[in-house]
Amino acid sequence: CCRFVSKRSRARNACCRAGSPTLGSLRIDGCHFVDEDNRIVLPRGINFSGLSKVPTSPDGATHLGGPQFYEHQDVSFVGRPCSLAELDTHLQRLKDWGFNLLRLVITWEAVEHQGPGMYDEDYLKFLRKVCQRAGDLGFWIIIDPHQDCWSRWTGGDGAPGWTLEAAGFKVAPELHTSGAAFLHQENGDPLPSMSWPSNYDRLGSATMFSLFWAGDQVAPGIKDELQGLSLQECLQGSFLRAMAAVARTLRDVPAVVGFETLNEPHPGWLGTEDLSRPNIGPITTGESPFEQIKRCYGKGPWASECMWAKAGIWFPNENKLQDPGRFHCNWMQQCFAPFVNKFTTAILSEMPHALIGVCPPAFGKESLEAYPETLHPQCFWAPHFYDGIVLLGKVWTPDFGIAETKPGEKLFNLLPAPPVCPVIGLAQRVESYKEQLRQKCDFSSQKVPSILGEIGLPFEIQYVGLPGSQPKDSEETLNEAADAHMQALEQIMLPHCWWNYTPENSAKRGDFWNGENLSIVSNNEGRAPASLIRPYISRCSGMPISQSFSFQEGRFRCEFDVQEQGESVLFVPLIQFPSGPKVSVTPGVEVFADFQSQTLLIRNGQYTGRVVVELRKETG
C-alpha cells in the first residue's frame, strides 16, 4: 500500500511521458488502439464543440432567424469551437478532467460555403492552429465531419447551402412554410422537444441524402444546377474533395490521428420499397414520401420545377406516381460501403497515417444492420448510443427503462421479439446499457477497435420514480444518470467521446442548437463532475481485464494481465481523491505517482500475471 504523493524522483520521467504534453502516436493493432510502446490505449474523448455546427458570423444560433440566415455564402466558422484566445483555458480544463481525445466537430459548410471547390482558407488556417495547440497540450484529435438532417436549412447542420440550390431548391423560408423542413429559425420559441430529427423524413433532407448516395439511380440524367454534373457526383464528389482538403491542411499535425466518415449518415428515402407508403417510426412525419412530394408541389421550396417530377418519379398533371419502387435498394451494401471505401481512399491519399472511424447510421433499420464488407486495416468502428427515454423524454427513471432487442431475437424461440423490451431496476439499466453498447460495436461484423463517437444526456432531465419513492434533486438525478452511463462504458472498457463540451452553453439557451442542452459545461462551470470525472486505465502494458469505480464510495479497482516488463498508466482525478488515494497493488509491482498530473504509473518489472490495483479515498 502506498500514498499518492506529489513528487517521486525516480518516477518523474516516466510519469511526465505518460501524462503529458505530447501523447505520441496512436495506431490500430487487432481490436485495440496502441501507442508507440505497444501499450493498449483506452482514449477518453469529448466532442468539441456542440456549437461548431453553426457559424460565428453571422451568429448561427438556431433561435435566431431573419434574412441573414438565408445568406448562406457569406458566413464564417472561424472561432469554432472557440477563439484562439480562449482555447488554452478550455483545453486545460478538459485535460484536468481526464480527457485526452478531441472529436473535433467541423462541417462541410465551414469548409466550402462559398461554392463548389471554393474552400475557406481562413477557416482551414484557423482549424490547423486549433489542432496544433491541442496537440501541444496533450490531446489526440479525430476530425468529425458533422451533419444532422443534411444542412441548417433542412433543420440541422452540415452541408453548404449551395448543395440545395444544385438540387433545385430555394434556400428560402419556403422550405419551412411548405413543410419540406421544420426550422427553429422560422418556428421560433417554444420549440417542441427533440423535434429536429423528424427532418430526416421530410422532403428537403430526404431528397438531398437520396441524391448524395444514389442520385445516379433515383435521378438518372439530371444535372446539378451549378456545375452540370450528375447530382450524385456534385454532392458526394464535392464532399470527398472538401474533406481531402481538410486532411491536406492537417496532414503534418501530429495530434490529428484520423477522421470519421460522416456523422450519423442517413439513407434519406433509399431502401423504401414503395414511395406511396409512409415510413413509420419515432422520428418520422407519418406521411409517405409521395404525399410530401405532392404537398410541396407549388408551395415554393423548388426554384422552378419539382426535381422529382423532372426525374420522372411522378406526373404532376396526372397526380400519379410513375415509379414507386425506384428508391428500393440495399443501402448499406450498395451505397454506404462504397462511400466508406471512397472516403478512406480520399483521406489516406492526403494523410497516409490517418485512422478512419466508420460512423454507422443512428436511426432506422439501417442502424441495426451489420457492415457488409471488410474494412481497411486503418479503420475503426464509431457508433453512437443514447438512451431514448432520457434523450427524448428528458426524464431519468432509475427503476424502469427500455432496451433495444437484438435483430432477429425471438420470444420463447417462437415469436419475433418487439423492437424494445422493458428493463427493471438501476443495476439492470447498467447491464442493459452494456449489452446495447456491445451490440452497437458488434455491427462492425469484424474484429476492429471501436470508439463510441457520441454518448450523453440532456442536463435538464427530471427524476421520475415509482409511487412512494423518495424525490431526488437535480444534482442527484444528473449524477445517478451520468454514473449509470459511465459504469457501462468503463466496465466494458469502451473508448468513447462524450457529447459534448460547448463553451457558450447557458442556462437559458443550452447549446444554442435546436433546443439541445447536453454540454458538460454551462455558464463556465462543470456539470455533474462527481460522476463524469473518473479514474480509468489510460494505457495498459498488458491486456485490460476489468475496471470499475464507485464515486459514492470513492473506490476504483482495475485488473490487467502482463506477460513482460512494462508500465501502465492510470488517470487519478483530484476531484475524487483530493488528498490522494490509498493505493493497494499486487505484490511485486511498483507504483509511482505524480499528484500534479493526476497520474499513477504501474511498473510491473519482472512480474508477470494478473495485476490488481485498488484506489480508495482517504477518510478522516
N, C-alpha and C positions, 0 to 999 in steps of 0.2 A: 504494500500500500504506500502511495506517495502523495504529497500535496502538490497542487498546481501552483508553480512559482513563477515569478516574473522573469528571472534570468537563470540560465544554467549554461556555463561557458561551453562545455563540450557538446551541447545540443544546438548552439546558436546557428551555425552554418546550415545544418540540416533543416531546422525549423524555418529559417528565413527562406530557404529554397522552396519549402513545402507550402508556405502560407503567403507568399508574396510575389512582389510585383509581377514579374513575368511568369506565366503559368507553363510555358513551354508548349510543345506540340500536342496534338490530340489526333489519334487515328483509330481505325477500326481493326480489331483482331477477333474474328469469330463473332460471338454475341456480345462483345464488350467494347467499350472505349478504353484505350490505354494511352499512357503518357510515354515520354522518351525513355523512361526507365522500365517500361513494360509493366507498370503497375496498372491495375484496373481502376478507372476513374468513374466516379458517380457524380456527374455535374449537377449542381443545384442552380436552376436558372429562373429568370424573371423576364416577362415581356415588358419591353421599354420602348415606347410608351403607348397607352391606350389612345392618346390624342394625336399620335402620329398618323392617324387615318385621315386627318383633315389639315388644310394649310394654315400657316400662321398669318398669311396675308393674301386676301382679306381673311379675317378671323372665320375659320370654318366650323366653329361650334354649331351643332345641328339645330339648336333652338333659334339661331339667327337666320332669318330669311332675307328677302329683299332682292332687288335686281342683281346685286353683286354676286349672289350665289350662282347665277347662270353665266357669269362672265368667266368661263372655265379656262381660257387660255392664259389669262393674266393673273397667275397665282404663284405663291412661293411656299415651299415647305422648309426653307432654311429656318432653323430654330426648333425643329422636331428631331429628337424627343425633348430637347431643352436647349437653351442658349449655351454657347461655349463658356460663358462667364459663370454659369450655374452648374456646369457639368460635373466638376470635381466634387461639389457638395453632394449631389445625388449619387454619384458612383461610390464615394467613400461610405455613404450611409448604407448602400446596398452591400458593399463589401463587409462592413461591420455586422450586417445581418446574416452573413454567411453565403451570399450569392457569389458565384464565380462564372456564371454563363449569362450572357445577354441574348435573348431572342429579340433582335433589333428590328422593330416594325418599320417597314418602308412601304410605299405604294407605287404602283406603276405610274399613277398620276403625278407623283412627286418628281419622277424622272423625266416624263415625256408629255407634259401637259400642253405644250405649245403646238404640237402637231407631229405627225409621223416622222420619226428619225431626228427630231429636234430635241436634244437632251439638255436638261437644265444643268449646265456646267457649274453654276454657283452652288446648287444643291449637292452635286456629286463631290465637289471640293469640301463642302461642309461635312458631308457624311464621312468622308475619309478622315477628317480631323477628329470627329467623334470616335471613330473606331481606333485611331491611333492613341488617343488619350485613354480610352477604356483599356486598351492593351497595356499601357504604361501603369495603370492602376490594378492590373491583375485579373482581367476578365478575358474569357473566350467569347467569341461573337458568332452567332448564326443569323444570317440575314433572312428575314421573313417577308417575302413579297405578299403583303396582306391584301385581302379583299373580303368584303361582306356584300352579298347581293349585287355584285358586279361593280357598282360605282356610287358616288354620292348622289347622283341624280336618279338612281333607281333604288334609293332607300338605304344605301350602305356606304361603301368606300371602295377604292381600288383603282379601277381603270380611268383613264382620262376622258374628258367629255367628248373629244373628237371621235372616239370609238362609236358612240351613239349616233353621231352625225354620219359616220361612214355606213351605218346600217339603215339610214333613212329617218332616224328620229330627230325631233327638235329638242334641243336642250332648253327647255322652257317649262313654265308652270303647268302646261297641258299634260305633262307626264303624270302629275298628281291629280289634276282635275278629271282626267279621263279614266283614272283607276289603273293606268299602266304601272304606277308606282305609288307607294304610300310614304310621304315625306314629312319628317318632323318640321322641316323648314316651312312647309305650307300648312300643315295641320295645326301647328302651334301647340301650346300647352292647354290642358294636360295631355300628355302623350300616353296612350294605352300601354301598359307594361309589356315589354318584350314583343312589341308589335312589328318591329323591323324584319324578323325572319320571314314573315309572310310574303315579303317582296320576292323571295326566290321563286314563288309560284305565280307571280304577276307578269304581265306581258313584257315589261321592259327588261328585267333581269333574265327571265326565262328565254327571251329572244336572243339576248346577247350571248348567254352561255351556250345555247344551242348552236349558234353560228361559230363561236370560238372553237368548240370541239369538233363540229361536224358540218360546217357551212357548206362544204362541197357535196354533202349528201342531202341536206334539207333545203338548200337554196342553190342548186346547181346552176351555173351560168350567170348568177347575179354578181355584179361587180360592186366594190365599195364606191361610195360617193366622192372619195378624196383622191385615191391613187389608181383606181381602175383595176385593182387586184381582186381575186376571189375573196369573199368575206372571211373565210377561214384563214387564208394566208395573211390578209390585212390584220386580223386580230391576233391570232396565235403567233404568227411570224413576228409581228411588231413587239409583242410581249417578250418573246425569247430574245430578240435583239436588244431590247432595253435592259433586261436582266444581265445579258452578257456585257453590256456597257458598265453596269454596276460592278460586276466581277473584275472587269479590266481596271476600273478605278481602284479597287481594293486588293488586287492580286498580291501585292508585296507588303500588305499589312499583316504581320504575323498573328495578331489576335483573331483575325477573321478566319475561322476554321471551316466555314461552309455556308450553304444556302438551303433553305427549304424550297419545295417546288412551287406551291401556290396555296395560300391559306384556305382551308375548308372548301375545296373545289366542289362545284355543284353541276349536275348534268343539264340543268335547265329542264326542257321538256323531253330531252332524249331518253329513250327507253320506254316512252309512252306508246302503248300498242294502238290506241285509238284516241285521237285528239278530241273526240266528242264526249269523252268520259272524264269526269273530274278526278283530280288527284286528291285522295283523302288522307289526311294526316294532321298532326298538331300544329304545323306551320303553313298549311295551305289555305287558299282562299275559299275553297269549296266549289269554285267554278271550273268548268272544263277549259282547256286551252282554246277551243273553238269559240266558246261563249265569250272569253276575254277578247279574242281577236275581233269578233263581231261588235262587241260593246265599244271597243276603242276605235272602230272604223268611223271616220267622220267627226270624231270628237277632239282631234287635234294633236295626238302625240307624234304623228308622222309629218315629216316636212312636206311630203307630196303623197304619192301612192303608198298604200299599205304594202310593206315589203313581202308579207306572206301571200298577198294576192298576186304580186309580181312574180313570186316564186311558184305560183300555180297550186298552192295549198287549198285555196278556196276561190270561188267566183262570187264577188260581192253582188253583182246584178241578180244572180240566181239565189243568193244567200245559201250557197251549197258548199259543203266540204268535199273537195275533189280527191284528196289523197290522205285519208285519215291515218294511215299506217306508216307514213314516211319517216317518222321520228323513231320508229321501233329499231332498237339495236342493243347489243351488249356493251353498254357504255364503258364499263371497267376495262374490258378487253380491247374493244375497238377504238376507244377514244383516250382514256386516261393513261393506260400503259404506254401507248406510243408517245403521248405527250411527255411522260416522265423520261423516256429514253431521249427525246429531243432536248428536253431541258438539261438533262445530265450532260449531254454532248456539248451544248452551248456553254454551260458554266465551266466544264473541265477544259474546254478549248482556251479559256482565258485564265483559269485558276486551276492548274492540274492537280494540286494537292487537296482541293476542296472536298469536304464531305457533303453529301446531298441527302437532306431529310425529305422523305416522301410523306407528304401530308394527305391522308385519305379523306373522303367526304365525312362530314359531321352529321348530316341529316339524311333521312330517307333510306330506302332499301339498299342503296349502294354503300352506305356506311356499315352494313353487315355482310359485305362480300369480301372474300379473300382476294388478295392481289394475285393476278393470273400469270405473272411472268417472273423469271429470275432477275433479281435486282443487280445492278452494277456493284462490284466489290466495295466501292466507296459510298454506298447508300446505307442509310439507317431509316427506321420506321418512326413516324412522328404523328401519332394520332392525338385526338383531343378527348377530354372527358369532363362532363358537367352533370351534377345531379339535377335532373329535370324539375323535380318538385322545388328544390331550393332556388334554382335559377329563374324559373318561370313564375312560381308562386311567391317567391321571396319569403318563404317560411322555413323554419327548422323544426322538424318533428322527430325528435330522437327515438320515440317509441314506435314510429311507423315510417316506412319508406317504400319505394318501388325499385325494382331492378329489371334491366333488360334480360330477356331469356336468350339462350343461345340459338342461333339459326338451326332449324330442324329438330329442336328439342320437342319431346312428346310427353304428355301426361299419361302416367301408368303404362308407358310404352305403347299407347294406342292412339290417343288424340293429339293433334298439333297443339303445342303449348301457346298460350296467349303471348303477345309481344312483351308484356311486362308481368311481373309477379310481385306479391307483397313481401316486405321484409319487416320482421317484428323485432324490436329491441335495438339498443345502441350498439352492442357488441356485434350483432348480426349485420347492422348497417356497415360497420367496418369490414367485416368479412365479405359482404356483398360488393363493396367498393373494390376490394382486392380482386375478386373474381371478375368483375366487369373490366378492370384495368388489364388483367391478364388476357382477357378475351380481345380487347382492343389491340393489344400487341400481337396476338396470335394471327390476326387478319393479314399480317405481312406474309404469311404462309411459307416462311423460310427462316432460317436461323441468322438473324441480323440483330444488332442492338437497337433499342428503342429509346427515344426521349419523348415523353409526353409533352407535346407542344403547348397545350393550354389545359389548365385546371384552375378553378377559382370559385368564388361565391359572391353574391351581392351583399354589401355591408349594411343594407337596411333591412335584413331579414328579421322576422319576428318569431318568437318562440310560440309553438302550439303544442301543448301537452295533452295527455289523456285527462278525462274528467277526474278531479281530485288531486291532480299533480300540483306540485309547488311551482308558482310562476318564476321565471328567470329574467334578469335584466338583460339589456342589450349586450353588454360586455361578456357576460357569462354565456349567452346564446352564441355569440360570434366565436368565442374561444372553443366551445364544445363542437360547433360545426366545423371550424377550421381544423381542430385536432383530429376529428374523425377522418377527414380527407388526408391529413398528413400521416396519420398512423398507417393508413392503407399504402401510401406511397413508400414510406420508409421500410415497412415490413416486407414488401416485395422488392425493395431496393431498386425502384424505378426512377431513373433520372427524369427531371421534369422542369418545366418553365411555368411558374405561377402567373396567372393573368390577374392583375397587371400592376405596373407602377406608373402612375400618371401624376407628375409634379403639380399640375394645376388643379387637381381634384379638390372640390369644395363641398361642404355640407349641402348647399343649395342645388348645385348642378351636377354633382357626381363627376363622372369622367368627361362631361360635356359632349357626349356622343349618344344620341338616341335613348337618353334616359338611363343609361347604364351607370352603375356605381360599384365597380369591382376593384378599384385601386387599393393597394395595401398602405398607401399614404394619403392623408387628407388634411388640408389646412396645415401642411408641413409637419404632420405628426404621424407616426406609425399606427396601424390599426391591427388589433389582435396580435401584438408582438409576443405575448406569452405562449401562444400556440403555434405561431408561424416561424419564429426564430428558434431553431432547434439544433442540437448536436447531431452529427452524422459522420459516416465514413466518407472522407473525401477521396483518398487514394489508398488502394489496398495492394500490398506486395504479394498477396496470395489470392485465394478465392473467397469473396464475401459469402457468409452463410446466413447471418441474421443481424438485425438491429431493431431496437425498439426504444421508445422514450415516453416517459410519463412526466408531463410538465407539472402536474399536481403534486407528484412525489419528489420531483427533482432527481429522477434516476434515469440513466441511459445505460444500455447494455448492447454490446455487439460481439459477434464471433466471426472469425475467419480462419481458414486453413493456410498454412505456409509450408512450402517444400524446400525453400532455400533462403539464404540470408537476404534481408530486405528491410525497408522502412515503410510503414503505413502511417497515414495522416488522418486525424480526426479534427473536425471543427467543433470547438467547445465554446459556446457563446457566454459572454459575461452576464447577459440578462438572465440566464438560467443558473449560472454559478458565479454570483457576484464576488464571492471570496475564494473562488477556485474550488474545484471539486475534490472530494476524496477519490482516489483512483485505486482500483483493485485490478490486478492483471495476472495472467498466468505466470507462475514461477519460471525463471529463465529468460523472461522478456523484459527489456528495459523500456522505461517511459521517460520522455523528455518533454518539457512544457515551455511554452512562450506565452506569458499572460497577455502581452501587448497585442500579439497577432491572433489570439484566441485559438491557438494551435496546440495539439497534442500529438507528438510523434512516437510511434511504437516501433522499436527496433528489436527484431527477434534474434539477431546474431546467428548462432549455430543451432538455435532451437527450431525444430520442425514439428508440425502437427497443428492441433487446434489452439488458437489464441482466443482467450476470453478477456474482454475489457469491460469494466463496470465503473461508471461515474455516479457519485452521489453528492447532492448538495450538502454543504457544511451547515450544521444546525447549532444553535446555541451561541 
